[in-house]
Amino acid sequence: MGKDKEVMASNAAVAEHHHVAPGDPPHIHHMDSSTAYGAAKLGMWLFLATEVLLFAVMFCSFAVMRYYHLSEFHDASNHLNLPLGALNTAVLLFSSYTAAVAVTKAQKGDNKGVVRNFSISFACGLIFLVIKTIEYTGKAEHGMFPFVWNEHFYEYKNFLGIYYCMTGLHALHVIIGMIVMYIYGIRPAMNNRYSGRYYTPVELGALYWHLVDLIWIYLFPLLYLVG
Amino acid sequence: MSHANHHSHDEVGHIVPESLFLKVLIALLVLTVVTVLAAQVDLGKWNIVGALLIATVKASLVIYFFMHGKYENRIIWTYILIPFVLLAIMIGGVFTDDPFRSKPVPLQVTQQP
């Protein structure tokens, strides 16, 4: 019992010692905040490199499939809804812009600006997913959907297979990006967590969202335009 | 790396003005319109080359400005470029192998003599 109390007391002392005022960087042992910032960013870029490689495998399969089924890819690509795809591109580009602005706001210590701009990006992510759902539903109604087994799917099975794999994995990244922006951007900024001295999570979250945008920049012309 | 970037003051990172981001956004939207219009013209196999070129310009704008690539050091740029090099090796490797293989011959059941 006495030992427990001692431990609790020492834990409390540690917590007191490690208490971080809003806007201050967290205490990391043997590292000053500027080094911690550089290390975190380097780690994020390494992670983004692995994400690009994940999609690289799919782009490679796309290239091979397109090589073998060129006419199928041309026909099937024309069945995609180009206006909706273009609209989604614009939505994602705009959300990327607001995410970039959120980082500048955080650097200036404007937490309300972070909340506002990340919320716009978050809403754009939702709009993107809604439009994507409309597209998927439209395809499903024409039988061009996995597990809707009919001749329409089989006619374009190579293109549709890679289309659903790539856009599905991308949509998953949109959802993850939205969660990241909420947990590491919007919620802490509501508590005035960030300042010019500490905004690492805002920048890393924005980097992830830019990656989502970056992948779509390549997906849109490959799937919707040239097939 | 830490020696070159070691700042004694508290401020970290480069603050990019929001007006620059707006200009980049407008450029990205214009390029999107260009890529949609270019796809309406039939240029044969040059369609995909053009589309990928425009996409790469757009991606460079996003990395260079939105992702603060312009202000990053050489180590981060190595991390940015390595996946693209690996992608090129992978696609190059597949296309120097796969199309030059003989097409698979359907299995035929041969009768025992």
Chai-1 contact restraints between the chains, C-beta under 6 A:
chainA,res_idxA,chainB,res_idxB,connection_type,confidence,min_distance_angstrom,max_distance_angstrom,comment,restraint_id
A,S34,B,H7,contact,1.0,0.0,6.0,A-B,restraint_1
A,S34,B,V12,contact,1.0,0.0,6.0,A-B,restraint_2
A,T35,B,S2,contact,1.0,0.0,6.0,A-B,restraint_3
A,Y37,B,V12,contact,1.0,0.0,6.0,A-B,restraint_4
A,G38,B,N5,contact,1.0,0.0,6.0,A-B,restraint_5
A,W45,B,I76,contact,1.0,0.0,6.0,A-B,restraint_6
A,W45,B,Y79,contact,1.0,0.0,6.0,A-B,restraint_7
A,L46,B,Y79,contact,1.0,0.0,6.0,A-B,restraint_8
A,A49,B,Y79,contact,1.0,0.0,6.0,A-B,restraint_9
A,A49,B,I82,contact,1.0,0.0,6.0,A-B,restraint_10
A,A49,B,P83,contact,1.0,0.0,6.0,A-B,restraint_11
A,V52,B,P83,contact,1.0,0.0,6.0,A-B,restraint_12
A,L53,B,P83,contact,1.0,0.0,6.0,A-B,restraint_13
A,A56,B,L87,contact,1.0,0.0,6.0,A-B,restraint_14
A,C60,B,M90,contact,1.0,0.0,6.0,A-B,restraint_15
A,C60,B,I91,contact,1.0,0.0,6.0,A-B,restraint_16
A,C60,B,V94,contact,1.0,0.0,6.0,A-B,restraint_17
A,A63,B,I91,contact,1.0,0.0,6.0,A-B,restraint_18
A,V64,B,V94,contact,1.0,0.0,6.0,A-B,restraint_19
A,A86,B,V36,contact,1.0,0.0,6.0,A-B,restraint_20
A,T89,B,T32,contact,1.0,0.0,6.0,A-B,restraint_21
A,L93,B,L28,contact,1.0,0.0,6.0,A-B,restraint_22
A,S96,B,F66,contact,1.0,0.0,6.0,A-B,restraint_23
A,Y97,B,F21,contact,1.0,0.0,6.0,A-B,restraint_24
A,Y97,B,L25,contact,1.0,0.0,6.0,A-B,restraint_25
A,A100,B,F21,contact,1.0,0.0,6.0,A-B,restraint_26
A,A100,B,F66,contact,1.0,0.0,6.0,A-B,restraint_27
A,V101,B,E18,contact,1.0,0.0,6.0,A-B,restraint_28
A,V101,B,F21,contact,1.0,0.0,6.0,A-B,restraint_29
A,T104,B,V16,contact,1.0,0.0,6.0,A-B,restraint_30
A,T104,B,E18,contact,1.0,0.0,6.0,A-B,restraint_31
A,Q107,B,I15,contact,1.0,0.0,6.0,A-B,restraint_32
A,G196,B,E11,contact,1.0,0.0,6.0,A-B,restraint_33
A,R197,B,D10,contact,1.0,0.0,6.0,A-B,restraint_34
A,L207,B,M67,contact,1.0,0.0,6.0,A-B,restraint_35
A,H210,B,V62,contact,1.0,0.0,6.0,A-B,restraint_36
A,H210,B,F66,contact,1.0,0.0,6.0,A-B,restraint_37
A,H210,B,M67,contact,1.0,0.0,6.0,A-B,restraint_38
A,L214,B,A59,contact,1.0,0.0,6.0,A-B,restraint_39
A,L214,B,V62,contact,1.0,0.0,6.0,A-B,restraint_40
A,I217,B,A55,contact,1.0,0.0,6.0,A-B,restraint_41
A,I217,B,K58,contact,1.0,0.0,6.0,A-B,restraint_42
A,I217,B,A59,contact,1.0,0.0,6.0,A-B,restraint_43
A,Y218,B,A55,contact,1.0,0.0,6.0,A-B,restraint_44
A,P221,B,T35,contact,1.0,0.0,6.0,A-B,restraint_45
A,P221,B,A51,contact,1.0,0.0,6.0,A-B,restraint_46
A,P221,B,A55,contact,1.0,0.0,6.0,A-B,restraint_47
A,L225,B,A39,contact,1.0,0.0,6.0,A-B,restraint_48
A,L225,B,A51,contact,1.0,0.0,6.0,A-B,restraint_49
A,V226,B,N47,contact,1.0,0.0,6.0,A-B,restraint_50
A,V226,B,I48,contact,1.0,0.0,6.0,A-B,restraint_51
A,V226,B,A51,contact,1.0,0.0,6.0,A-B,restraint_52
